[in-house]
Amino acid sequence: LSSLSEDDDFADILDAELELASAADSASPGEPPGSPSDEEEEEEEDLVVELDAVGQGSNKRRRLEEHHQDQGTATRPEEDAIAGSVKDAQIKICPPHPGFFGGLCFRCGKSQDEEDVPGIAFGYIHKVLRLGTSEMDRLRGSEVKNLLRERKLVLILDLDHTLINSTRLHDISSAEMDLGIQSAASKNDPDGSLFTLQGMHMLTKLRPFVRKFLEEASSMFEMYIYTMGDKAYAVEIAKLLDPGNVYFDSKVISNADCTQRHQKGLDVVLGADSVAVILDDTEYVWQK
C-alpha cells in the first residue's frame, strides 16, 4: 500500500508539472511577435537594478572622494586653534620689541615700522642691529653679573691725546722731516711706536708704555675704545694697539655711534654706569 501511495503522489506531481507546461505553451502563441517574455522582463529589471546599483555606487564613491578632497584642503579646527594660539603668543610677547636686526624683530620676526624706531643702533657691534630700552637693560644687567663674577669693571678709553697722538702728513714741519720722522714711521714696525696710515695720510705715535698699560688693564677691565674720530680711523688705530684682537674685539665706538652730536655717552655701552671708568683728555664731551 505504501508503494501505491508513493506512486500516486509521484503521478500527482507529474500531472501538475504538465499542466504548468501546457499553460505556458498556450500563453506563448498569444503574445505579439517581438514582445518580451516574463523572464526577459525579469532579466531587464535585474539589469536596471544592477545599473542603478552601479550608478549609486559611483555617486557614493565620487561623493566620498570629494569629501576626502575637502578634508585635505580645508583647515582642521585643531590647526586653526594652534595657529590662533601662536598668533596670540606673538601679540603677547611683542610689542614692545626687544630689538631689530636687519629691520626684523629678532623675537617675533615683525618688520620694523616708524612707531618702532625708539631704541639705539649698535652699529659698532653690527651695522644692522638696533636694541630697545628693555633689552639694553636686560643685557646690561647680565653684563654686570658677569663682570662682578670675574671681578672686573668697564674701562672706556679715548684715543687721541690719551693712548696715541696723530697728525696729518702735510702738517709735519720741515724740521721734523729732517729728523727722519716720516721715514721711520713708514717702516711700520709692529714693535715700534711710530706708524704711517697711508690711506689716511696720517702719522700716528703710540703714547709711552701704552702696550704695557693695555696688557695690565685687561686683567681688571672690560675695555672699550670710544673716540670722536671716524669709524675707519678708529678701526685702524685699534689694529695698531691690539693686533691680536685680544683686548677690544668689536668694542670700538666712533662718532657715527653717538646718539648726540659732538657728545659721548654710556647709552651705547653695554655696561652699567656704576661699573664704568672713563679715561679721556676731554671732559666736556661727557656732559651726559
C-alpha positions as CSV (number, residue, x, y, z in Angstrom):
1,L,0.0,0.0,0.0
2,S,2.8,2.3,0.8
3,S,4.3,1.8,-2.7
4,L,0.9,2.6,-4.3
5,S,0.6,5.8,-2.3
6,E,4.0,6.9,-3.3
7,D,3.2,6.2,-7.0
8,D,0.0,8.2,-6.7
9,D,2.0,11.1,-5.2
10,F,4.5,11.0,-7.9
11,A,1.7,10.9,-10.5
12,D,0.1,14.0,-9.0
13,I,3.4,15.9,-9.1
14,L,3.9,14.9,-12.7
15,D,0.4,16.0,-13.6
16,A,1.0,19.4,-12.0
17,E,4.2,19.9,-13.9
18,L,2.4,19.0,-17.2
19,E,-0.4,21.5,-16.5
20,L,2.1,24.3,-15.9
21,A,4.0,23.4,-19.1
22,S,0.8,23.4,-21.2
23,A,-0.3,26.7,-19.7
24,A,3.0,28.3,-20.7
25,D,2.7,26.9,-24.2
26,S,-0.9,28.2,-24.6
27,A,0.2,31.7,-23.5
28,S,3.2,31.9,-25.9
29,P,1.3,31.9,-29.2
30,G,-0.9,34.8,-28.0
31,E,1.9,37.1,-27.4
32,P,2.7,39.6,-30.2
33,P,5.9,39.0,-32.0
34,G,8.9,40.7,-30.6
35,S,7.3,41.3,-27.2
36,P,9.5,40.3,-24.2
37,S,8.6,37.3,-22.2
38,D,8.3,37.4,-18.4
39,E,11.8,36.0,-18.0
40,E,13.2,38.7,-20.3
41,E,11.3,41.4,-18.4
42,E,12.7,40.0,-15.2
43,E,16.2,40.0,-16.7
44,E,15.8,43.6,-17.9
45,E,14.5,44.6,-14.4
46,D,17.5,42.8,-12.9
47,L,19.8,44.7,-15.3
48,V,18.2,48.0,-14.4
49,V,18.6,47.3,-10.7
50,E,22.3,46.4,-11.3
51,L,22.9,49.6,-13.3
52,D,21.2,51.6,-10.7
53,A,23.3,50.0,-8.0
54,V,26.5,50.7,-10.1
55,G,25.4,54.3,-10.6
56,Q,24.6,54.7,-6.9
57,G,28.0,53.2,-6.0
58,S,29.8,55.6,-8.4
59,N,27.9,58.5,-6.9
60,K,28.8,57.4,-3.4
61,R,32.4,56.9,-4.4
62,R,32.5,60.3,-6.1
63,R,31.0,62.0,-3.0
64,L,33.4,60.1,-0.8
65,E,36.4,61.3,-2.9
66,E,35.1,64.9,-2.8
67,H,34.7,64.6,0.9
68,H,38.3,63.4,1.3
69,Q,39.5,66.3,-1.0
70,D,37.6,68.8,1.1
71,Q,39.2,67.3,4.2
72,G,42.6,67.6,2.5
73,T,42.2,71.3,1.5
74,A,40.2,72.5,4.5
75,T,41.9,73.6,7.7
76,R,41.1,71.4,10.6
77,P,39.7,73.0,13.7
78,E,42.7,72.0,15.8
79,E,45.0,73.5,13.2
80,D,43.0,76.8,13.4
81,A,43.4,76.7,17.2
82,I,47.1,76.1,17.0
83,A,47.6,79.0,14.5
84,G,45.5,81.2,16.7
85,S,47.4,80.4,19.8
86,V,50.7,81.1,18.0
87,K,49.4,84.5,16.8
88,D,48.2,85.3,20.4
89,A,51.6,84.4,21.8
90,Q,53.3,86.7,19.3
91,I,50.9,89.5,20.3
92,K,51.7,88.9,24.0
93,I,55.5,88.8,23.7
94,C,55.7,91.8,21.3
95,P,55.3,94.7,21.5
96,P,57.5,96.0,23.0
97,H,60.0,94.6,20.6
98,P,63.4,93.8,22.2
99,G,65.3,94.9,19.1
100,F,65.7,94.7,15.4
101,F,68.2,93.0,13.2
102,G,68.2,94.0,9.6
103,G,64.7,95.6,10.0
104,L,63.1,92.5,11.6
105,C,62.3,91.9,15.3
106,F,64.6,89.2,16.4
107,R,61.9,87.8,18.7
108,C,58.7,87.7,16.7
109,G,60.0,88.5,13.2
110,K,57.8,91.5,12.6
111,S,59.1,94.2,10.2
112,Q,60.2,97.5,11.8
113,D,57.7,100.3,11.5
114,E,58.1,104.0,12.1
115,E,56.5,103.6,15.5
116,D,59.1,101.0,16.4
117,V,62.0,103.4,15.8
118,P,62.7,104.2,19.5
119,G,65.9,102.4,20.6
120,I,69.6,102.7,20.0
121,A,71.6,101.5,17.0
122,F,74.6,99.5,18.0
123,G,76.4,99.8,14.7
124,Y,79.8,99.0,16.2
125,I,78.5,95.5,17.1
126,H,76.7,95.0,13.8
127,K,75.7,97.6,11.3
128,V,72.0,96.5,11.2
129,L,71.5,96.0,15.0
130,R,69.1,98.2,17.0
131,L,68.2,97.4,20.6
132,G,65.2,98.6,22.6
133,T,65.4,100.0,26.1
134,S,64.1,96.9,27.9
135,E,66.6,94.7,26.0
136,M,69.5,97.1,26.8
137,D,68.6,97.0,30.4
138,R,68.5,93.2,30.4
139,L,71.9,92.9,28.6
140,R,73.5,95.4,31.0
141,G,72.2,93.5,34.0
142,S,73.6,90.3,32.6
143,E,76.9,92.0,31.8
144,V,77.2,93.4,35.3
145,K,76.7,89.9,36.8
146,N,79.5,88.6,34.5
147,L,81.8,91.4,35.4
148,L,81.2,91.0,39.2
149,R,81.8,87.3,38.8
150,E,85.1,88.0,37.1
151,R,85.9,90.9,39.5
152,K,86.2,93.4,36.6
153,L,85.0,96.9,35.7
154,V,84.4,98.6,32.4
155,L,87.1,100.9,31.1
156,I,86.3,103.5,28.4
157,L,89.4,104.6,26.5
158,D,89.7,107.7,24.3
159,L,92.3,107.6,21.5
160,D,93.8,111.0,20.6
161,H,95.9,112.6,23.4
162,T,95.1,109.7,25.6
163,L,96.5,106.5,24.1
164,I,98.0,108.0,20.9
165,N,99.0,111.2,19.2
166,S,98.1,111.6,15.5
167,T,98.8,114.3,12.9
168,R,98.3,114.7,9.2
169,L,101.4,114.2,7.0
170,H,101.1,117.7,5.4
171,D,101.2,119.2,8.9
172,I,104.7,117.8,9.6
173,S,107.3,120.6,9.6
174,S,110.4,120.6,7.5
175,A,112.5,120.3,10.7
176,E,110.6,117.2,11.7
177,M,111.1,115.8,8.2
178,D,114.8,116.4,8.5
179,L,114.8,114.3,11.7
180,G,113.5,111.4,9.6
181,I,110.2,111.0,11.3
182,Q,108.3,110.1,8.2
183,S,110.8,107.5,7.0
184,A,110.9,105.9,10.5
185,A,107.1,105.8,10.6
186,S,106.9,104.2,7.1
187,K,108.7,101.1,8.3
188,N,105.6,100.2,10.4
189,D,107.5,98.0,12.8
190,P,104.9,96.1,14.9
191,D,107.0,96.5,18.0
192,G,107.7,100.2,17.3
193,S,105.6,103.2,18.3
194,L,105.5,105.3,15.1
195,F,103.2,104.4,12.2
196,T,102.0,105.8,8.9
197,L,98.4,105.4,8.0
198,Q,98.9,105.6,4.2
199,G,95.3,105.5,3.2
200,M,94.5,108.4,5.5
201,H,97.7,110.4,5.0
202,M,98.3,110.5,8.7
203,L,101.2,109.8,11.1
204,T,100.4,108.1,14.5
205,K,102.6,107.7,17.5
206,L,101.7,105.5,20.5
207,R,102.0,107.0,23.9
208,P,104.8,105.7,26.1
209,F,104.1,102.4,27.8
210,V,100.7,102.1,26.2
211,R,101.1,98.4,25.3
212,K,102.1,97.5,28.9
213,F,99.2,99.6,30.2
214,L,96.7,97.7,28.0
215,E,98.1,94.3,29.0
216,E,97.8,95.0,32.7
217,A,94.4,96.8,32.4
218,S,92.9,93.8,30.5
219,S,93.1,91.7,33.7
220,M,91.0,94.3,35.6
221,F,88.7,95.8,33.0
222,E,86.4,95.0,30.0
223,M,87.8,97.6,27.7
224,Y,86.2,99.8,25.0
225,I,87.6,102.3,22.6
226,Y,85.4,105.4,22.3
227,T,86.6,108.2,20.0
228,M,85.1,111.2,18.3
229,G,87.0,110.2,15.2
230,D,85.7,108.4,12.2
231,K,84.9,104.7,12.2
232,A,87.7,103.9,9.7
233,Y,90.2,105.8,11.8
234,A,89.2,104.1,15.0
235,V,89.4,100.7,13.4
236,E,92.9,101.3,12.1
237,I,94.2,102.6,15.4
238,A,92.6,99.6,17.2
239,K,94.6,97.3,14.9
240,L,97.8,99.1,16.0
241,L,97.0,98.9,19.7
242,D,95.6,95.4,19.6
243,P,97.0,93.5,16.6
244,G,95.9,90.2,18.1
245,N,92.3,91.4,18.7
246,V,92.6,90.4,22.3
247,Y,91.6,93.5,24.2
248,F,88.8,95.2,22.3
249,D,87.3,92.7,19.8
250,S,84.3,94.7,18.3
251,K,84.1,97.2,21.1
252,V,85.3,100.1,19.0
253,I,82.9,103.1,19.2
254,S,83.2,106.1,16.9
255,N,81.4,109.4,16.2
256,A,78.9,107.5,14.0
257,D,77.6,105.6,17.0
258,C,77.0,108.7,19.2
259,T,73.3,109.4,19.9
260,Q,74.0,113.1,20.4
261,R,76.2,115.2,18.1
262,H,79.6,116.0,19.5
263,Q,78.8,114.2,22.7
264,K,79.8,110.9,24.1
265,G,77.5,108.8,26.2
266,L,77.4,105.5,28.1
267,D,74.0,104.8,26.4
268,V,75.8,103.0,23.6
269,V,78.0,101.0,26.1
270,L,76.6,97.6,27.2
271,G,77.8,98.1,30.7
272,A,76.2,99.8,33.7
273,D,77.2,103.3,34.7
274,S,78.1,102.1,38.2
275,V,80.9,99.9,37.0
276,A,82.3,102.3,34.3
277,V,85.7,104.1,34.4
278,I,86.4,106.7,31.7
279,L,89.9,107.7,30.6
280,D,89.6,110.8,28.3
281,D,91.5,114.0,27.9
282,T,88.4,116.0,27.0
283,E,85.8,116.4,29.8
284,Y,83.1,118.4,28.1
285,V,82.2,115.6,25.6
286,W,80.9,113.7,28.6
287,Q,78.2,116.0,29.7
288,K,75.6,113.2,29.6
